[in-house]
Amino acid sequence: MASNSSVERKGPLTFQELLFQLQQFWASHGCILQQAYDVEVGAGTMSPETFLRVLGPKPFRVAYAQPSRRPADGRYGQNPNRLFKHTQLQVILKPPPENIQGLYLESLLAIGIDLRQHDVKFEEDNWESPTLGAWGIGWQVMLDGLEITQFTYFQQCGGIDLDPIAGEITYGLERIAAFLQDVDSIYDIVWAREPDTGKEVTYGEVRLAEEMQFSVYNFEKADVGKLWQHFRLYEEECQELLAGARALPEEAGTEARSRLPLLAAFDLCLKCSHLFNLLDARGAISVTERVGVIARIRALAVAVAKAYAAQQMVAAATRA
Amino acid sequence: MPAFLLEIGSEEIPAGMIAAAQTELAQRVEKLLTREWLATEALQVTSYSTPRRLAVLVEDLLPGQPDMQEEIVGPATKVAYKDGVPTPAAIAFAKKSGVEVSALKTIQNAKGEYVSATVHRRGRAAAEVLKDGLAAEIAGIYWPKSMYWRAGKPERFVRPVRWLVALLDQEILPLEFAGVTAGRASCGHRVLHGDVPVVVKTPQEYAQTLAAAYVEVDPAARRERIRKALDKATRQIAGARWREDEALVEIVTNLTEWPSVILGSFEREYLTLPDEILVTVMRGHQKYFALEDSEKKLLPNFLAVLNLEVDEAGAAVIRHGNERVLRARFNDARFFWDVDQKIPLVDRVEMLKSVTFQKDLGSYWDKTERNRAVARQIIDRFDPPLFDSEVKFNTFCAGVDQAALLAKADLTTEMVKEFTELQGVVGGLYARAQRLPDGVARAIHDHYKPASQEDTIPSLPAGSVVALADKISTIVDMFAIGLQPTGSKDPFALRRAGNGVVRILVEDDKLNDGLHLANVYLAAMQNTKAMEDADLRGAIYEFLLDRFEFYLREAAKVNPQVARAVRKAGTTGSDYEVDGRLIAYGKIAGFAKALDAQVGSPNVLAVAELLKRASNILRQAKEKEITYAQSPNEKYFQEDAEISLLEKVYKVDDGIHMMYADRKYSQVIDMIAELKEPLNQFFDSVMVMVEDTQLRDNRLALLARTVSVVRWAADFSELASIEKSVESF
């Protein structure tokens, strides 16, 4: 319970301490710490730090906390367990080290979870995103009956078979914090505690207004006509950039190829994905349309992935 | 005799895949040993599994292959020698076989004279054979879904393989798979034992060594331990029982290496939610067992199976965590329930227009309309009708139509979106909450039934009719767009739907014996293009008959040939038209059981042989394109045997339908067996294929009549050779 007595005794981690600890842990295991990607995404996987970096042969380790927006999951701040925007701590280990499961369990220790006093199970849960042309094999990690992490061995991304594969560990920070602090509502999570006074700032104080206002927007106010307009504009521009990449002659130099703004094309694709989620939350996409729109976004994501992988190959060849 | 152990250490294998893989690994190892001449009569194969390992222990294998002599046949003698001198062919053969040319012999076989060589093969040591052969067996294990994890993608497995133990007695067999070399170091329980390697000294000590590291490797022992722990935890509440759930016991057995059980509780207020929802939340997401009192009423408690052994303090922490999660889940469920009530089922029907059933078949709204029409068609085909009274009939029709209309509406609810396995059930519960008639609510609730072989059929006739309409129209419509099951692929679970149709027809005695399979299928054909397409119609009907045969074999445990013989009972043979004198499927199944009991009797076998002979003659006539009437004309009879056969056929035809209707199946069979004498006489004294075509055709017509009268009950010619197959069982 978040009571006053927690000032003297070393209580459970605050929300921000939880983040610090996990970042610290993964930094100490060779991860680059990145900031959250500043384009709306539905999951940490969609950040280019994951989606693009898992492509190609180059080893890569990164960790970042990604606010993940799912408009349809909003509950106007009324539901203690569901959010429009939750925070995923995303860790990518490419290639996955042999002891990746052991490292993960160590990370739980780092946030104060004594495994001798908790029941941990790795239960089958494979992940698939038709929109991203990506899938992987893995588990949901259950702690005393609570799903706290999604653990995935990426097999394919943007329609491209990965070699080497990447290990992806996604912590649901709100869930873990609520569990550690033993609160029944996410909004009661202690986000920060002033060191001098012990005064607490709760998750609700930081985020409740946002949950409420965005639920209103996502479900009631978002202008369907304009959303579709935005969608088409972003899609068109993304396609133009991709056409430019395709038009580049084979014999074009390394520099010309590395200048291709594929990272920008990917941002445009992410914009489309978010607009799709908004339209979906507005109930503006019929079932028949749905499949078609997903296919359009997937086409963009797959094309960006393909062009990006080719760009990396050229860059790697030049370095060699 | 040596013993051998193989343990494959993996990251957590999906619970549902472990048992099959354990069995397969044991079979593969045993087959390898047999194939490689290393098996003995006394060979003992024991297998183990946990989420993190598959293991097989073999005792009493041979230490090595026996030395062997083998005779290899080479070229023909006339090719091998020219004028007594060995040709290059002979020299090459001798070289290939590793013998001197002078050691070649000549042998005589069916094809002529050949040269041969006697080759001595030195047996290889078991260690060598196993080391070379096992990697391929490990790689060959079937997984419904597998992955690659190493760079260059050299192999696939269900999850990354992290260690291997392979011992032949005390010796390590250093076999390699997935970049891992086998040793004697295993892993214990992740938490209770930690990272210290577990050293296995000998194969026989495997299970006990792992037990000391907090891993019970025998799933049967784990299952037993879990059941006892569930019992023990339940005893904390007087009079309580945990709700038996074999499938769930299996899942938790395969999720744990060192299981224990804790008892948790939840607030009594959640018990206002229906049992089905509470149990689904506990079972599906949390893998908890429900508790009930002596009257089978749910208690506000649950049992969680842990993969851990903890003291009281630890148990308290874990109990608290699990209770917290369950409370949140129940809150969600209650939230869904409340939100869903804001739109009554009847208003949700329109919303089904935006839920796709199948892209070429339209939405669930379309499916609903189709189900309503087919349900009505089914009711109209009852013979005799379900009700004598018009009032009762109209009430029934209205109830069925309302249930069919609302049956799919729960697909739009938050509750079903969250707990898809509760489709139908939620609709029924909501119908009741919305004060719809109880019969309608139950019909909605039951309309997916039976969902499996173990599941019950709908509890009321109205539910059965809606269930039949839903299943049969799905089958017919999927076939019509070419989506029938092929081989092992059945993505729309049409076989299960067909099994459901058959089971309802056989087992629902409240349907009043008025419904034949062909009528249900015709109900779904009405006004579809399938009606005009004879091939399609035939394919669907054969598919349904296959399901019926399957039911007779698997559920009624009837001999496969008997099942085959009654397959088309109540129809007029080769086409799918229904005989006027319907037989209900419950009766056909009853008859099949009686026939199964009597099929070995000499009279039945004799008449089966005779009827088969008759069928053969008719088939040959058909091949010669001879046409004849369906019934003989008595004025062309020449022999007494013809007259007495026809008289008996008339007697059988007059008698068996009534006996069948009265469920006197044994008498039906006895009566058919009475055909033995006149048939024997007929074949002894009458020549069928005579020159005189009028005479010939009349005799064919007599046989045809005989065969078809009997075939109404069963195609006895299918039983002709049954004795042999019974023996070989």
Interface residues (C-beta under 8 A of the other chain):
Chain A: N79 P80 N81 P95 P96 E98 Q101 G102 L105 L115 R116 Q117 H118 D119 V120 K121 F122 E123 E124 N126 G136 I137 W139 L143 D144 G145 L146 Y153 Q155 D161 D163 P164 I165 F179 D182 D184 S286 V287 T288
Chain B: E11 E12 P14 A15 G16 P51 K145 S146 M147 Y148 W149 R150 A151 G152 K153 R159 P160 R162 R190 V191 L192 D195 L255 T256 Q286 Y288 A304 L306 N307 L308 V310 A313 G314 V317 I318 H320 G321 N322 R324 V325 L326 R327 A328 N331 D332 F335 S354 V355 T356 S363
